[in-house]
């Protein structure tokens, strides 16, 4: 689970082409100027982590900064919206410690009814954050653990909580 770029295929291909040019030492001066001329000059953004919560997970990603600004806004806002609710964030924090049943999630998050819990679980599932393991058991896929922790840390940084 290393160096997994996200985004649409055009952004992934542009990032791979940029990396090949860097590896080959090409400046790209023989190419005609394009709207993507800033790729490679804007820098890169990335994160990594190795955690042992309910299993050992390590993750590293490095992505072109300019390409990051072109990622699908609706997908990004869907994830941020899903995590922007305190009850859903509590569900995610609980599941980052390990899989849990609906009853365990309801107790851990102080939700007043199973209906409210399932409403939040549907939102988190639609955003590809939480998966249902079995009829009544939920988990966060290992590949999402470090990115979710990074999102939480980044949000705390933006909120000047660090």
Backbone bond lengths (Angstrom), bond angles and torsions (degrees), N, CA, C in turn:
res aa  C-N    CA-C-N  psi(-1)  N-CA   C-N-CA  omega(-1)  CA-C   N-CA-C  phi
1 X - - - 1.446 - - 1.522 110.40 -
2 X 1.301 117.57 57.23 1.459 120.73 -178.64 1.509 111.29 -120.33
3 X 1.336 116.09 148.95 1.461 123.44 173.32 1.523 112.68 50.40
4 X 1.303 117.92 47.39 1.462 121.83 -179.57 1.509 109.00 -93.40
5 X 1.343 118.58 101.87 1.454 119.76 178.72 1.514 110.53 -73.31
6 X 1.322 115.06 147.80 1.447 119.77 176.08 1.509 108.69 -110.32
7 X 1.290 117.07 167.00 1.446 120.81 177.61 1.507 111.22 115.42
8 X 1.333 116.23 -178.76 1.453 119.40 -178.69 1.525 110.23 -77.57
9 X 1.314 115.51 169.46 1.465 120.71 -174.78 1.525 112.55 -63.95
10 X 1.335 117.90 -36.15 1.461 120.17 179.52 1.522 110.62 -61.37
11 X 1.338 117.22 -42.72 1.460 120.11 178.25 1.522 111.53 -66.65
12 X 1.335 116.51 -38.70 1.464 120.19 178.46 1.526 110.68 -64.31
13 X 1.321 116.70 -43.27 1.467 120.72 179.54 1.522 110.14 -65.32
14 X 1.337 117.29 -43.15 1.465 120.53 178.48 1.525 110.35 -60.50
15 X 1.336 116.55 -40.63 1.458 119.90 178.86 1.528 111.05 -65.91
16 X 1.336 117.24 -41.91 1.470 120.45 178.09 1.524 111.36 -64.50
17 X 1.332 117.71 -41.75 1.463 120.80 177.82 1.523 110.72 -62.41
18 X 1.318 117.15 -40.60 1.466 121.03 177.71 1.525 109.80 -61.41
19 X 1.330 116.27 -44.58 1.463 120.33 -179.32 1.526 111.46 -63.82
20 X 1.329 117.33 -40.70 1.469 120.88 178.52 1.520 109.58 -63.19
21 X 1.350 118.00 -44.37 1.472 120.61 178.37 1.521 110.83 -59.28
22 X 1.327 116.50 -41.40 1.465 119.58 178.97 1.528 111.03 -65.22
23 X 1.337 116.66 -42.99 1.461 120.24 179.77 1.527 112.32 -65.01
24 X 1.319 116.43 -36.92 1.454 120.37 -179.34 1.520 112.44 -83.66
25 X 1.307 117.44 -5.56 1.461 120.88 178.95 1.514 113.16 75.93
26 X 1.324 116.38 17.80 1.462 120.66 -179.51 1.515 110.28 -82.64
27 X 1.316 115.62 139.56 1.464 119.56 175.83 1.502 111.23 -89.95
28 X 1.320 116.77 -11.46 1.455 120.68 -179.13 1.510 112.30 77.37
29 X 1.365 118.03 13.33 1.456 120.99 -176.18 1.514 112.84 -68.27
30 X 1.351 117.02 -19.46 1.450 119.01 178.91 1.525 112.23 -83.50
31 X 1.313 115.89 -2.70 1.452 120.27 178.98 1.517 109.40 -92.27
32 X 1.313 115.97 152.29 1.453 118.79 176.97 1.516 110.01 -74.81
33 X 1.336 117.92 146.37 1.457 120.48 179.82 1.526 110.16 -60.97
34 X 1.305 115.29 145.54 1.460 119.92 178.94 1.513 109.53 -142.53
35 X 1.306 115.03 177.46 1.461 120.34 178.27 1.520 110.76 -64.47
36 X 1.340 117.32 -21.55 1.454 120.98 -179.57 1.523 112.14 -95.46
37 X 1.315 117.94 21.72 1.460 120.96 -177.77 1.520 111.69 -61.78
38 X 1.328 117.43 -23.34 1.465 119.99 -178.63 1.522 112.47 -78.70
39 X 1.347 118.23 -12.46 1.458 119.63 179.63 1.519 108.49 -62.16
40 X 1.291 114.73 133.19 1.452 120.26 -178.61 1.521 111.40 95.29
41 X 1.319 118.68 -23.86 1.453 120.76 178.30 1.520 111.35 -100.53
42 X 1.322 117.54 -15.98 1.460 120.72 -178.98 1.518 111.79 -80.96
43 X 1.319 117.55 -15.35 1.453 120.84 -179.70 1.515 111.32 98.48
44 X 1.315 114.82 -167.21 1.460 119.64 180.00 1.516 109.41 -134.30
45 X 1.291 113.88 160.60 1.459 121.84 178.17 1.520 106.47 -130.13
46 X 1.290 116.97 145.63 1.447 118.70 -179.62 1.504 112.22 -166.28
47 X 1.303 114.56 175.82 1.454 121.13 174.82 1.519 108.45 -157.87
48 X 1.292 114.83 163.33 1.460 119.68 176.25 1.523 108.32 -152.87
49 X 1.290 114.54 162.85 1.451 119.52 177.18 1.510 110.44 -169.92
50 X 1.304 114.69 155.72 1.454 123.00 173.40 1.514 105.92 -138.61
51 X 1.318 116.62 114.09 1.458 120.51 -175.35 1.520 110.62 -128.73
52 X 1.311 114.39 154.54 1.466 121.84 174.17 1.521 106.99 -126.63
53 X 1.297 116.26 87.91 1.461 120.20 176.96 1.522 107.75 -103.09
54 X 1.313 118.66 -77.05 1.462 120.00 173.52 1.515 109.49 -116.33
55 X 1.298 114.90 35.60 1.451 124.27 -179.34 1.509 108.28 150.67
56 X 1.302 116.90 161.38 1.460 120.52 179.75 1.524 109.41 -84.94
57 X 1.311 115.17 125.43 1.449 121.47 -179.46 1.520 108.22 -132.95
58 X 1.331 116.50 131.45 1.463 119.70 172.59 1.517 107.90 -127.81
59 X 1.313 115.47 149.30 1.457 120.21 -173.58 1.512 109.07 -153.82
60 X 1.320 116.26 137.62 1.468 122.08 175.14 1.520 107.79 -140.93
61 X 1.316 115.73 136.86 1.454 120.67 174.89 1.523 108.44 -143.26
62 X 1.316 115.31 138.99 1.462 123.01 175.00 1.514 105.80 -132.91
63 X 1.327 116.89 127.64 1.459 120.31 -172.66 1.511 109.18 -140.02
64 X 1.306 116.33 145.98 1.456 122.11 179.15 1.532 110.19 -62.64
65 X 1.326 117.18 129.63 1.461 121.52 -176.97 1.528 112.02 -61.25
66 X 1.324 117.33 -42.81 1.464 120.04 -179.97 1.526 110.70 -65.95
67 X 1.325 117.63 -39.94 1.462 120.78 178.55 1.523 110.89 -65.97
68 X 1.324 117.06 -30.57 1.462 121.21 177.77 1.522 110.76 -59.54
69 X 1.321 116.36 -36.34 1.464 120.58 -179.39 1.522 112.40 -72.81
70 X 1.328 117.50 -11.02 1.462 121.15 179.41 1.521 113.39 -104.36
71 X 1.320 117.59 3.31 1.464 119.71 179.18 1.530 110.14 -65.32
72 X 1.306 116.18 153.67 1.458 122.46 -175.95 1.533 111.85 -57.63
73 X 1.319 115.78 114.98 1.469 121.90 -176.82 1.521 112.14 -65.58
74 X 1.326 118.50 -34.71 1.466 119.23 -177.59 1.529 111.17 -68.99
75 X 1.327 117.93 -37.29 1.463 120.35 177.15 1.521 111.06 -66.49
76 X 1.325 115.52 -44.44 1.465 119.98 -179.39 1.521 110.45 -64.23
77 X 1.335 116.75 -46.26 1.465 119.02 -178.34 1.527 110.97 -67.48
78 X 1.334 118.22 -29.64 1.454 120.56 175.94 1.520 112.19 -63.03
79 X 1.328 116.18 -42.47 1.467 120.43 177.86 1.529 110.14 -68.08
80 X 1.322 116.91 -46.75 1.463 119.76 -179.43 1.524 111.55 -63.78
81 X 1.334 116.83 -38.63 1.461 120.72 177.48 1.528 110.65 -63.68
82 X 1.330 116.16 -44.24 1.465 119.81 179.96 1.523 111.22 -61.87
83 X 1.309 117.02 -38.02 1.465 120.62 -179.30 1.526 112.87 -82.79
84 X 1.333 116.98 -11.68 1.456 121.45 -176.05 1.512 115.31 -78.36
85 X 1.313 117.61 -3.79 1.462 121.61 179.18 1.528 108.30 -98.15
86 X 1.340 118.56 129.34 1.471 120.28 -177.97 1.535 114.10 -57.08
87 X 1.318 117.96 -37.50 1.470 119.73 179.61 1.525 110.49 -67.59
88 X 1.337 117.09 -41.77 1.465 119.89 179.11 1.520 111.10 -68.09
89 X 1.316 117.15 -37.66 1.465 119.82 176.54 1.531 110.36 -63.74
90 X 1.327 116.98 -37.16 1.471 120.49 177.01 1.530 110.65 -64.93
91 X 1.332 116.72 -39.12 1.472 120.25 176.78 1.528 109.84 -61.92
92 X 1.327 116.29 -46.99 1.472 120.66 -179.58 1.520 110.69 -61.87
93 X 1.317 117.51 -44.93 1.472 119.96 179.35 1.523 111.25 -61.06
94 X 1.316 116.74 -38.80 1.460 120.37 177.48 1.523 110.38 -64.43
95 X 1.333 116.74 -45.70 1.465 120.86 -178.23 1.525 112.61 -71.46
96 X 1.323 118.24 -22.64 1.465 119.80 174.99 1.530 111.24 -67.22
97 X 1.314 116.54 -19.47 1.467 120.87 176.61 1.525 111.64 -85.42
98 X 1.344 115.82 -15.83 1.457 120.65 178.86 1.511 111.43 149.25
99 X 1.339 116.26 164.33 1.460 120.35 179.00 1.527 110.98 -58.48
100 X 1.330 115.53 153.41 1.467 120.17 -178.92 1.520 109.53 -150.13
101 X 1.323 114.65 155.25 1.458 120.70 175.03 1.528 108.51 -82.92
102 X 1.323 115.07 166.90 1.462 119.84 177.57 1.521 110.58 -60.06
103 X 1.326 117.75 -40.77 1.471 120.58 179.43 1.531 110.77 -63.04
104 X 1.329 116.99 -41.28 1.472 120.45 178.37 1.521 110.98 -65.24
105 X 1.338 116.33 -39.51 1.470 119.74 178.51 1.527 111.31 -66.89
106 X 1.322 116.34 -40.17 1.468 119.34 179.90 1.526 110.20 -63.85
107 X 1.304 116.59 -41.22 1.469 120.82 179.10 1.527 110.91 -67.75
108 X 1.312 117.44 -44.42 1.470 121.60 -176.59 1.524 112.27 -67.77
109 X 1.317 117.19 -27.88 1.461 120.38 -174.89 1.520 113.56 -104.85
110 X 1.332 117.69 -1.00 1.472 122.42 179.05 1.521 113.27 57.82
111 X 1.334 117.14 32.77 1.458 119.89 175.08 1.524 108.92 -76.94
112 X 1.323 115.62 140.03 1.466 120.38 -171.59 1.523 114.50 -75.64
113 X 1.329 118.08 -21.41 1.462 118.69 -177.94 1.529 110.56 -147.96
114 X 1.332 115.91 154.70 1.462 119.14 175.99 1.529 111.63 -61.62
115 X 1.322 117.98 -32.96 1.459 121.16 178.97 1.516 112.40 -60.15
116 X 1.318 116.45 -42.18 1.472 120.47 177.87 1.528 110.05 -64.99
117 X 1.330 116.84 -41.72 1.465 120.67 178.38 1.525 110.45 -59.99
118 X 1.326 116.95 -48.83 1.467 119.93 -177.84 1.527 111.79 -65.50
119 X 1.318 117.22 -32.63 1.469 120.65 174.94 1.539 109.46 -59.70
120 X 1.326 116.52 -47.76 1.468 120.93 -179.71 1.533 111.31 -67.66
121 X 1.320 117.65 -38.46 1.466 120.60 178.47 1.529 111.11 -64.51
122 X 1.336 117.89 -37.61 1.467 120.67 176.95 1.527 110.83 -62.81
123 X 1.337 116.12 -41.64 1.468 119.98 179.06 1.525 110.48 -63.86
124 X 1.327 116.98 -44.64 1.463 121.24 179.37 1.529 111.59 -66.32
125 X 1.305 116.77 -36.04 1.475 120.62 177.30 1.524 110.65 -68.12
126 X 1.317 116.90 -41.99 1.470 120.65 179.83 1.522 111.35 -62.94
127 X 1.338 117.15 -29.59 1.467 121.98 178.63 1.531 111.78 -87.07
128 X 1.329 117.61 5.55 1.467 123.99 178.40 1.527 112.28 63.76
129 X 1.319 116.81 33.68 1.460 121.87 179.82 1.525 110.39 -98.92
130 X 1.321 116.52 -43.87 1.465 122.84 -176.57 1.521 108.83 -117.37
131 X 1.325 115.41 142.98 1.466 121.30 175.33 1.518 109.19 -123.43
132 X 1.310 114.64 150.07 1.456 120.31 175.48 1.521 107.93 -89.15
133 X 1.334 116.66 121.11 1.468 121.81 -179.55 1.516 111.19 -78.59
134 X 1.313 114.81 -44.66 1.456 121.25 179.62 1.519 106.93 -146.10
135 X 1.309 116.47 -170.68 1.465 120.39 -174.31 1.521 113.50 -48.99
136 X 1.285 118.81 -39.75 1.457 120.99 -173.25 1.526 112.59 -134.55
137 X 1.324 117.78 21.99 1.469 121.41 -176.40 1.526 108.88 -127.37
138 X 1.330 116.19 136.57 1.455 122.59 -174.80 1.525 110.35 -124.97
139 X 1.332 115.06 154.40 1.462 120.13 177.39 1.527 109.95 -154.06
140 X 1.312 114.19 167.69 1.459 121.58 172.27 1.521 106.20 -103.94
141 X 1.331 117.75 126.94 1.467 119.67 179.37 1.536 110.23 -58.26
142 X 1.321 117.53 140.61 1.470 120.45 -178.04 1.532 113.72 -51.81
143 X 1.323 118.01 -37.14 1.468 120.89 -178.74 1.532 112.45 -66.28
144 X 1.313 117.94 -13.83 1.472 121.44 -178.61 1.528 112.63 -99.30
145 X 1.334 117.87 -10.29 1.468 121.41 -174.53 1.527 111.90 -60.94
146 X 1.321 117.93 -57.04 1.473 120.21 -177.68 1.527 111.02 -64.70
147 X 1.341 120.13 -45.97 1.462 118.45 177.41 1.534 113.35 -56.64
148 X 1.336 117.75 -38.83 1.464 119.84 179.18 1.524 111.61 -68.60
149 X 1.316 117.09 -38.47 1.467 119.77 176.30 1.530 110.76 -65.98
150 X 1.329 116.86 -38.88 1.466 121.02 177.65 1.526 110.17 -64.77
151 X 1.344 117.71 -42.74 1.466 120.51 177.11 1.521 111.17 -58.32
152 X 1.312 116.47 -42.87 1.465 121.02 178.96 1.525 110.98 -63.87
153 X 1.320 116.20 -44.51 1.462 120.83 178.79 1.527 111.13 -64.74
154 X 1.337 117.22 -43.79 1.460 121.13 179.62 1.533 111.12 -63.43
155 X 1.335 116.38 -40.68 1.468 119.89 178.37 1.531 110.44 -63.84
156 X 1.328 116.88 -40.86 1.462 119.91 177.27 1.533 110.58 -64.11
157 X 1.321 117.06 -36.77 1.465 121.54 177.71 1.529 110.60 -65.33
158 X 1.329 116.99 -46.86 1.464 121.00 179.07 1.536 110.26 -62.32
159 X 1.329 116.46 -36.73 1.466 120.93 -179.95 1.537 112.28 -79.70
160 X 1.336 116.11 2.93 1.470 123.43 179.64 1.527 112.19 60.00
161 X 1.351 114.87 39.42 1.456 121.10 178.33 1.528 112.87 -95.20
162 X 1.329 117.05 -8.25 1.472 120.06 -177.90 1.510 110.58 -91.84
